[in-house]
Amino acid sequence: MSHFTFSDYEEAQELILFALQEINERFGWVSPEAAEIVAERLGTTINRVYGLLTFYADFRTEPRANHFMLLCHGMSCYVMGSQRLVQTLEERYGIGDGETSADGELSVQVVNGCLGVCDRSPVVKLDDEYHGQLTSESLNEVIQRAIAARRGGRSNGESHD
């Protein structure tokens, strides 16, 4: 008879999540090799690790671009026009949900839940900053400012229009 208890399961689950969070934060994503190492070192299956990686929206299984955007598509943001923002990203940057721009500058994830700042809808979280009450034009400005700031204020002349 096994001496493995429910509390042992919870502890093992927490250890796996902690390891994945550390990898995700340090490298911006969890590579297949890293997932295999976590499974091996923590005595679990790769299927269980991938189950956690795909269940939680914060985990990335592909490298991120220089900038990462969460675009809220929850009820309040949807009513206030988040679909226009999705269209703007597709038209100006050639990217949709879960994709990265060809130049590697921007990755986008559309969140069907809520980012928790409904009073400012529609909202995006670009890197670690929230931007609200966005239009197509102001979204483009926010993105271009972030790209320029990363380049030290220099713009390469691309407008993405």
Order of alpha helices (4+ residues) and beta strands (2+ residues): alpha-alpha-alpha-beta-alpha-alpha-beta-beta-beta-alpha
